Amino acid sequence: MYYFYFSEGLSAATEFYVNMIRDALLKRGEKVSYTQNLKGIPMHSKILTINDKDFYIAYKFKKPSLTINWFQGITPEEISLMFDRNLYTRLKVIGRTYTERFAIRHSDFNLFVSEQMLEHYKNKYGYSGKEHVIMPCFNSSLQEDVFYSSRYENPSFVYAGNLDVWQCFEKTITIFKNLKKFLPDATLSIFTFEVDKAKRILAQNGVEAEVSNKSVIELNIELRKHKYGFIVRDDIAVNHVATPTKMANYVGAGLIPVFSNSLKAFNQNLKSEYLISFSNEQECVEKILEMEKKNINIEQIRGDYELMFSKYWNEKSYIEKLLSTLP
């Protein structure tokens, strides 16, 4: 029996990922139990966790016989971005650096989201373990009937997601504002839970856009109507190792992603002339303008995107890989 311990539960994104691990174990004949309660886990059990803090607590209190940990992100660096620079933040960073180091050194098997994350842990903690799998974050597949000529005729842009500082929403708005000087018919649709905040930032920047909150099903329908999807990120360590699920969502809906090349895993693994990767805001605008001069080859973009899901976001392939490698 494997106990999957999630003290804070699962989001829609993490559930999809975790379920791939579960399915691999079930195919091997193992039993799996999800729990948020550490008390429900017997001593010396096999335990899977999805963050360093849960790992540390489970390891100390349950003395597991076998451990698996999924490193979703580099936690200390993320905390530094999320909170103001004060004593509380510094102490929190110190604490999570300790638990992250502990997890990377004591876990029997690790899951990383990118080669860059693996290199980060090698450089920061001297990690040299061989028992690991690299599997990017994703929670979607390629939708059917999303490739049709009319959706690519007009420069319609999408921003989907929260407005956390690392999402670079204000930089995205600035890019769109500069684009409007050259593409006056360009439109922007924003899908976020933080509707009021988004409207306030738009007003401060003098940019018009449609802002709404959509369910997952509604969002997938809306994404199919547009041409481009923004994923703007700063050139920092957190983004160097990241594989945001948003990329697979955009590609799966037939959007042309416009993303910062600080997302190194995507530059390394995704290839198509229908991807716009940029290093600064001016280059972003220039590359979009170049794309606007092209006639979108429907068969080519479909083929390119199918290949991405076949090679990089292939659920069945990862389950088979986990089946053969998990302890």
N, C-alpha and C positions, 0 to 999 in steps of 0.2 A: 504493500500500500504506500502510495506517495501522498503526502499532505501538502497541498498548495496553500501557503499561509499568506493572506493579504490583510494586514491590520486595517487598511483604509478601503477595502473593497476593490472593485475593478471598474475602470471607465470603459466606454465602448471600444476605444482604441486598444487598450491593454487586454481586454477580454479576447479579442480576435487573435492576438499574438499568443496569449497564454493557452488558448484552446488548441492551437497547432501543437504545442508541447504536449498537452493532454491527449490529443488524438494519436500522436506518435506512441505514447506510453500505452494507451488502450489497445492499439494495434499489436503491441508486443505482449498483450495479455496481462498488463499491470492493472491495478485498481487505483483510482484517483479520488481524493476528497478535497473540496474547496472549503476553507474556513477562515473566518476573521478572528476566531477565538483561540488563542494559544493554549488555553486550558484543555481544549478538545484534542490536542495532539499528544499521543503517548510518548514517553521517553524513548530515545534511541530510534526514532522513526526516520524515514526518508522524507526530507522536507525541501520544497521549492519555494523561493521567495523572489520578489521582483524589485527589491531595493535593499540597500546596504543596512539600513536601520532594522528592518524586519529580520534580515539575515542574522545580524549581531544578537538580537534578542532571542531568536529561536535557537541559535547555536549555544548561547550561554545557559538557557533555561531547560532545553530539551536534549542536549548532547546528542544530536542526530547521528545516525549511522551513515548517512549519505546526504550531501547537500548540492542543490542546484540554485544558481542565482542569475537572474536576468538583469543586466546593467542597462537601464533605459537611457540614462544620461549621466554626465559627470556632475554629481550632486553638489559638491562644495562650490564649484564654479557657478552653478545655477543659482544657488542661494545668494551668492555675492551680487548677482544681477537682480534678484527679486526684492531684496530688502535694502533699506538705507544703510549707509556705511556707519555703523555705530558699534558699541561694545557688544550688544546682543547678537548682531550679525557676525562679528568676529568670533565670538564664542560658538555660535552655531556652525560656522565654517570649520572651526577646529574640531568640534565634535563629529561632524559628518566626514571630515577627512580621516579621523580615527576609524570610524565604522566602515568607511569605504575601503581603507587599507586592510582592515581586518577581513572584510568579505572577500576581497580579491586574493588574499593570501590563504584563506581557509576553505573557500568553496571548492568542492570536488569537481564541479563542472560549471562553466560560465557561458552565458549567452551575451554576445556583444552585437550592437546594431551596425557597426561599420569597422573596416580595417583601421580607420583613423582612431576609433575608440580603443582598439587593441593596442595600437602604438602609443596612445596617451598613457595607458596603464603600464606599459613597459617602461616608458620614460619616467613616469611619476613615482611608481612604486617598485620598479624592477620586476614586474610580473613576467614570469617565464613559463607559465603553465601551458601544456599542450591540449588539455581537455577543455575545448571550447568550440562553439559554433558561431559564425557571423551570420546574422539574419536581420535584414532591415525592418524598420517599423512600417507596417501597412495594415489596412483593415478593409480593403475593397478589391474588387476585380474589374476587369475591363467591361464596361456596359455595352450592350448591343445597340445598334442603330444610332450611334452618336456621331457618325461621320457623314455629314451631308453639306453640300456646297454653301447653302444660304447662311449657315451659322458663321462661316468664315468671311463673309462679304463685308462686314462692318467691324470697326475696331471697338468691340465691347469687352470690358475688363471686369474681373471678379476679384474680390478679396473675401476669403472665407476664414473665420477663426476668431480667437479672442484678441484682446488688445494689450496683452502683456508686453513689457518693455522689449523683450527680445524678438517680438513679432514685427517690430519696426513699422508699425502702422503709419506713423507720421511721415516717415521716409517714403512709404508707398504713396501717400497722398501727394507729397512733393513731386515724385516722379510723374504721377498722373497729371498734375497741374502743368508741368513742363510739356508733357505730351500734347495737351490740349492746344498749345500754341501752334502746333504743326498739324494736329488732327482735331479740328473743331467739332467734328461729329462723334468723337470718342465718348463712350459712356462708361460709368463705373457703378457696379452693384456690390454692396457690402452686406455680407451675411454674418451676423455676430449676435451673441447673447447680450453684449454691452451696447445696445442701440443708442441710448442717450449719450454715452461717452463718445461714440463714433460721430454722432451728429454734432456734438460740441467741437470736436477736433476739425471736422469738415468746415464748420462755420468760421473757426479761427483762421483757417487757411484759405477761405473764399472758394471752396470747391463744392460743386453740386454732385450728389450721388444718391442713389436709392439705398436706403438702409433698412434691413429687416432681420427678423429672427426666424429661422426655418428649422423644422425637424429634419432628421437625417434623410428621410424619404423625400421631403419637399426640396431639400438642398440638392440632392442628386438630380432631380428634375430641372431645377433652375440652372445648374452648371452646364447642362446640355445645350442651353440657349446662347452661350457666350463663346468668345474666341480665345481670350487670354486669361490666365490666372496668375496673380502675384504671390511670390514667396520671397520677400526681401529680408535679408539677415545681415547683421554686422560681421566683420571679419575677426571673430574671436573664437577661443577654444571650444566653447559650448556648441557653436555651429559647425566647427570643423569636424566634430565627431557625430553630428546629428543626422538622422534620416527622417524628417517630418512626414507623418502620414498624409499630410496635405498634398504632397507631390503625387502619390499614387491615386488619391481622390481626383486630382485635376486631370492626370493622364487618363485615368479610367473613364472620365466623363468626356474625353475628346478635346479638352482645353489645351492650348499651347502654353506651357509653363514659362513664366518669366521669373527667374530665380538667381539669387546671388551665388557667385562661384565660391563663396566661403563654405557652402554646403558641398564639401569636397567629395563625399561618397557619390553624389549624383553625377558630378563631372567625371568621376572615374568609371561609373557603371552604366550610365545612360547615354546613348548616342542617337542623335537624329537631327536633321536640319530644322525640325519643328520643335526645338527646345531653344530658349533664349537664356543664356547664362551670361552674367555681367559682373564686372568688378567695381563699377561706380555708377552713380546716377546718370551721368552724361552718356556713358556707354550703353546703359539700359535704353535710354530714349533713342539713341542712334540705331541700335539693333532692332527695336520695335519698328522704327520707320523703314528699315531695310526689309523686314518681314512683310510690311504692308505693301511693298512693291511686288511681292510674289503672288502668283496664283497657287492656291493650296491644291496640291495633288492628293485627292482623296484616297486613292489606293495606296500611295506612298505613306501618308500619315497613318492610315490604318495599319499597314504592315509594320511600320516602325513601332507603333504603340503595342501591337500584339507581341512583338519581339521583346519589348521591355517586360511585359507581364510573363512571358514565357521564361525569360532568363533571370529577372531580378525580383519580381513579385509573384513567384509561382508557389501558391499555397501547397499544392500536392508535392512539389519537389522538396520543399523545406520539411514537410512531415516525413518524407522518406529519408531525408538526411538526418533528421533527429532520431528516427527509428533505428538507424544504424550506428549512431554515435552517443546517444544518451546512456549514462551508466545504469 
